[in-house]
Amino acid sequence: MNNQNSDFLKTLGIYLFGQAKKLSLKFKKAPTMKELMIVYYSEAKSAKLTGKKVAWITSGGPVEPLIAMDIIPIYPENHGAMIGASKMGAGLCEKAEAMGYSSDLCSYARSDISCATVNGGPIGGLPRPDMLVCCNNICGTVLKWYEVQARYFNVPLFILDTPFCHTGYSEDTARYVRTQIDEYIQFIEEVCGKKYDFEKLRQVGLLSYEAQKLWQAVLDTAAHRPAPMSAFDAFYHLALIVTLRGTKEAVKYYQNLLAKMKDRVAKGIGVVPDEKYRLLWDNIPIWPRTRWLSEKFASHNACLVADTYTSAWCGTLKYINEDKFLDSMAEAYTRIYLNIGVDEMAKTVIEMIDKYQADGLVMHSNRSCKPYSFGQLDIQRIVEKERGIPSLMIEADMVDDRSFSESQIATRIDAFMEIIKERRKE
């Protein structure tokens, strides 16, 4: 799906800057991901003209309260992924380093901070925010990152603090986070200058829940042999569950995608020709090199059938109560994959290995994402002990391709696949 990703970035840039004939925003058939994202970013870019407000929000933050008030949510991390996929990460990271930011900082943060100063990146920078919403359930870096941007744009910042859930969700944690949800609603009312629409939130909550169920169903189709899609496809199709969660557009898109995947399953069509080996990916994608990695694994007849990253946006469905969305939302956003203990994470990985019948585990030791990477050695040991399958550790970065050594990683993949092939012979 990487050709689609490249085409999307090119078309989006052309559309936003008027270098080609304007595309119609009315679709006679089901819109593609590219078309939906073009509309999404063009509406955000023109928000000042339409009277709408724009909020920058962290990828793990509760977006439904924003959508219910017709606020356009924008995700700097999603923008960072686009920067990485368009191979612009190294240059923007270098600019951030010249501004005084350490190369050890998250490459999403570095590329976003530097991009804002020059309106750079594949779409000429993100639309100016009216507010920032930061939830620290994914990491602590976002706190300082969003403080930097709040000062730069001189806009209000709301911080939602979610305590780390080592083994569970206590009553004290529940009360603490739920109180902040009420403060979040009040913050939105103050910025928008109007009372909150709780009936609209109820509707948005139902759509969000439905979209998450559909996304899980789409990912589940890869449990079939051969898998109709891979984790690399999921990286591409993930965009809507992040950016437009809680909208009819997301529900419709995933309904259509699920139908396509089911049709491929019924016809026995696999994304990797002659699929023989099934692998599980852990951590954020290496955005500049997804195509190379996809082709490299496919050359060994290996399909990455699932990953911990894209499944995180539906992994807390069990905590959602459709009838009490606002209350259950607090628990769901607190107990996401990156905000739980290593033992809990390993349990999740093992469940996925069993579900998708994985022959091996591929772990991206991500230089940029410490919370995602620090516990990987422990998870690796637990998985090998509990399931006895081999694992591969790839050291790289999600955006900054200066940390990617193609020759070293190719050698490691080849050796890893030889181990899996030899085990299959036993």
C-alpha angles and dihedrals in degrees: 000000000000093000087059090051091052093046091050093054092048095047093045091053092048092048097048095048097041097239092137140030111300115260121232115251091207115085124205091194136026106306120239124236089257093054094046093050092047089055092044095053095039090054090049092048091052096041093115090058094049096043095244125136126233125216125191108215135179116253093248095045126113103264099172095082089056095048091049088061094046092251113150110234117215123191118210089192090056088049088051090055089052090050090052094046090051090051093240095118100095094053095048092044089052089052091052090050089052087053088058102266117136120249086229091069123100110285090221088059095043095048092045096047093049093040092058092059095056103024086241134153130077095308100036096261132307123291114269111269126233090199141000126226118196126186116184095206090108101043146322095250091076090067094064093034092057092042088056092051094043089056093044094052094031094228133135119272127207118198120200110198116206116187116229112263105216096172108349150341113279127205090245091054091048092054093044095052095039090055089053091053088060089049089050090055090049090050090054091049091052095048093045095041095226142088119275120259104226094174089058089049090055090054093045090049092055091050091048092051092048093049091050091050090050092048090052090049090051091052090046092062087073088069086078123090115266096029112233090210138018135219087262089061090047090054088060099042092045093081097088097048086056103040104028103029107147096034134108089235092063093048092050093046094053092044088058093043091050091051090052093049092048089051090052090049092050090051094045093240114160126196090224113052112236093005110203106155131045123205138185121221122214125199136013117324121262090243100195092052106036093114093050092048092047092052093043094055092041089056086066091048087250125142124197094221099180144004140199092232104063092036090060090080091064101025094099097052090114090066096053120101109195092204093049101033097153092053097043092043089071092059095041094054092045097051099051120138097265093049098058133083125273093252090054091048092050089050089054092049092050091050089053092048090055095043096050096032093235120193094199146006124238114198123193107211093208114207090202102046111060098171090054095045109035096077097042096101090055091047089048092054093046093049094047090049096045100038105015095223123139122250135204126211116208116191113210144106131263096231112003105076092189084089094056119097107189096191094049094046092046090054092049093049092049092050092045093051091049089057091051092047092050091050090052089057093054 
